[in-house]
Amino acid sequence: MVKLSVVVPFYNVQTYAPDAIRSLRANAREDFEFILVDDRSTDGTPELLERAERELPGAVYVRHEVNGGLATARNTGIDAARGEYLTFMDGDDWLAPGHLGRVLAAIEALSCDFVRIDHVQCTGTARLVQRVPHGPQGEVTSPRAAILPADRSTSVDYPYAWAGMYHRRLVDRGLLHFTDGLRTAEDRPWIWRLHREAESFAAVGLPGIFYRRGVATSLTQIGDVRQLDFIRAFDQVLTETAQDPDAALLLPKAVRTYCAIISHHVGSIERFEPAVAKKLRSMSAAALKRMPQDVLDEALDSMDVPRAVLLRRLRRRPVAGVAV
């Protein structure tokens, strides 16, 4: 029986993949499997993964014929996974030795749908522990109760799929797959759905995953049109949340978060290619107009002055003919 499946997408990360594979070897157990998904890399990554399939205990190598993006690659791994529990890692990150076993022991002891864990953010040689923004540690609670309040960071603002472990019953309920084709912010609709519809979760600390920031091939570092998928991702969050029985309570949080992300991207618009920057402004203005306007008014009134001014200016921008 496979106890744990680890889904690891790779795309053009030949520089970092050896570290990832070595860390998986330092976590291997006879009841673990590692689903290595190559999303049609064009560098030396496939050769590294072919070798890992031969040498890494529990490795299963899957290669896409067409590049589909991170969400689609994770879905491929989920579909191939056989474990009672699942977790994720990205191909340019790495794990502390024995980390997976410690997280597995925690979720089995708590007997909940999923756990969320801290992580170590790595920028060059700097290391910074990032905590799950949820107070009680090691206590099973309702994921829905951890969405609010709207005016501070909560568990849905910590969307990293790899910062947790998940019971297979979430796959069976359709809660663990990602929206196919989303190139960025793919984890935002995912984390919101998980918190709205799963039954139990806990925050357990255990910062043993190392998240590498500033990687040149990461979409967070590339100012092309793929970055604009955050609008499609947050539109999905709003649409699904509006259909929830507690929509009146939850929408202010969803709208405020969406506004904060728009403000972040527009506030650093110089990193985008000129044509993409123009499209970002137009699409952001259209997104603001699609939001429930009374909820948006309350969100803007509660934000700091620079962000509120920026968003109100965008809101007044003409958006005729913009395709989202």
N, C-alpha and C positions, 0 to 999 in steps of 0.2 A: 504494500500500500504506500502511496505517495502522501506524505504528511503535508509538505509545503511545496508550492510552485512559485518560482521567482521569475517574473516576466521582465526581460531586459531588452529594450529596443536599442539598436545601434544605427547611426547614420554618419558616415564620414568622420569617424573618431579614432583613426588608427593611432594617433598620438596617445590617447587616453585609454583605449580599450584594454591594453595589457594590464594596467592598474586595476580596472574593473574585474577582469578575469582572475587575476591573482587573489583579489579580495573574495571572490566567490569560492575559489578553492579553499581559502581559509575559513569558509563557512559551510563547506560541504558535509553532508551526512548521507547515509545510505537511503534515507527516506525523503531526501530533498531532490527536486529537479530544477534545472535552470533553463528556461525557454529563451534562447538567444535569437532575437528577431532582427535580421538585417533588412533595413528599409531601402534596398537598392542603392547601397553605397557605391561611390565611384572611385574611392581610394583603396588602400590596402586592408580595409576592415574585413571584407569577406574572407580573405585568406587567414586572418587571425581567428575568426570564428570557426572556420573549418578545422583549424588546428585545435581549438578549444573543444570542439565536439569530440575529438579523439582523446583528448588528454584530461578534460575536466570531468570528474565524476558527476553523473546526473545531467550532463549537458544535452540539450535538444536544439539543433540548429534549424531555423526556418528562414528562408530568403524570399522577399517580395520580388516579383518580376517588374513591378511598377512602384515608384516612390509614392507612398500614400500619406506620409506625415505621422507624427507621434501618436495621435489618437488611434489611427488605423493600425499602426504597428502594435500598440498595446492590446487592441482587440484581437489581433491575430494570436498573440501570446495567451490571452485569456481563453480563447477557443481551444488552444492546444493543451492547456493546463489540466492536470489530473489530480492535483492536490486537494486535501481537505481544507487547507488554507492557501491564500494567495497573497503575494506582495509584489512590489515593483522596484526596479532600480533603473536609472538611466545609464547609457553606455559610457558617459564621461565622468561618472561618479564612482565612489568605492565605499566598501563596508569595513568596519572594524572586525577583527577575527572573533568568531563566535557570536556576532551580533544577532543573526537571524534566530539562532537557538534561544537567546534570551527573550526576544520579542515573542516567539512562539510559546515559550513557557508562560509568559504573562497573559496572553490572550486565552490560552487553555485554562489557566487558573481562574480567570475572570468569567469565562464562558459567555462572552458577549459577541455581537455581530462583527465589530471591528474595534481596533485600538489605534490611537494616534500617538506618534512619538516625536520627540525633539530631534533636531539634526544639527550638524556642524557645517556652517557656511564657510567655504574656502575661497578666498580671493588672493591669488598669488600665494605668499607664505603666511598670510593672516588667517586666523581661525576664530570663529565667533559662534557660540552655541545659540541657536534659535529655538525658543520654547513654544510648545503648543499653547495658543492663547485660550486656555481653559483651566480654571482654577483647581478643582479637586483632582488630585492624582490618584490613580489606582481605584477609583470608584466608578462603578457602572451606573450610567444615567441615560436619560433619553437624548438621542441626537437632536431631535427637534428643539428641545429646551436650550441647546447650546448655540442656536442660530442668533438669538438676541442677546443683549440689546443692540439697537441700531447705531448708537453713537459711540461704540468702541469696538476694538478688534475682537472677533470671536472665532470659533473653530472653522466657520465657513470662509474666513479670510486667510486661512492656512491650508491652501487647497492641494498641496503636493501629494500626489498619489503614492509616492515612494515613502512618505512619512507615516506609514501605518501598515497594518496587516488585517486581512479580511477573511471571514468565513465563507466557504463555498455557497452557503445558502443565499448569499447576496448575488452571486452569479445566477443561481436558479430563479431568483426573483427579478432578474433583469436590472439590477442596480449597480453592477460593477463595470459594465461596458461604457465606452466613451462615444461621443458623437463623431461618427466617421467623417474624415476629411477636414476637421478643424486643425489648423496649422499652429495656432497659439491659443492660450487661455482654455485649452481643452479640458482642464481640470476644474474650471469654475462651474459649468452646469453639473458636472459629475459630483463635486463635493456638496452642492446644494441638494441634489436629488438624494444623495446618501443620507444627509441630515434630515431631510423631510420624511423619508420613507423607511429607513432602517429602524430597528426597534431598540437597539442598545449599543452603547459604545463607552470607551474609557480612554482617558489620557494617561500614559504610563511613563513618560520621560524617555529613558534609554537612548541617549543621543549617540548612536553608533553608525549612522550613515553620513557620509561626507559629500556635500553638494558643492560642486565646482562652479563658481561664478566667473564671468568674463571670458568664457570659451568663445573663440572667434566664430565658430560654426553655429553657435546657438542662435535661435531666432530672437532672443532678447537683445542680441548684439547687432542684428541686421535690420536696417530700416527700409525693407521692401514691403510690397503689398501684402505679404502673408501676415504681417503684424496686425493688419486690420481685421483679422478674424476674431479679435477680442469683441468686436461689435456683434457679430453673429452669436458668439458664445453668451454674451450678457443678454442679448435679446431672448435667447432660449431660457436663461434664468428667469427673466421677467415673465415670459409667457407661461412657463410651468408654475411659477409661484403664484401668478394671478388665478390659476385654476385650483389652488389649494384651499381647503376649507378655512384655513387661518390666514387667507390672503391679506386681510386688513391689517393683521399684526406683522406679517412678514415682508410685505412689499416695501415699507419704508427702509428696511435694511437693504433689500435688493437694489432699490433705486439709489440710495446713498452710496453704496459700493460702486455701482455702475458710474455714477457721477465722479467719484474719486479716481477711477481708472481713466475715464475720459480726460479729466484734468491732468493726470500724470502724463499721458501721451501727448496731449496738446502742449503742455508746459515744457516738454523736451522735443518739440517738433523739428528742431534743427538737425536731429539725427536721421530724419527720414529723407529719402530722395524727394526732389521738388514735386513731382507729379503725385507721389504718395502723400506728401504733406497736404497738398490741396484736397485730395480725396478724403484724408483724415478729417479735416475741418468740416467738409460737407456731410460726410457720413455721421460725424458726431452731432452736428446740428440736427440732422434727421432723427437720430436716436433720441435726443432730448425731446423732440416733438412727439415721439411715439410713447413716451412714458406717461403714466397717469399724472396729469398736470397738477392736481391738488397735492399729490404725494411729492412731486418734484419741487413745488413751491416750499413745502415744509423742509425738504432736504437742503435746498439752497439757503434757506433762512438759518439753518443750523450749522452751516459750514463756515470756515474762516473766510475773511473778506477777499483775499486774492483769488482763491478758488471760486468763490461765489461770483465774483465779477467776471472772471474768465468764462464760466459756464453760462451766465446770463447773456453775455455778448454772443456766444455761440448759438444760444437759443433763438436769438433774433435774426440769425443769418438765414437768407433765402436758401431753400433746399430743393427747388423744383428740378425734377429730372434725375435725381440722385438714385442710383441703383445700389441696393444693399445685398 
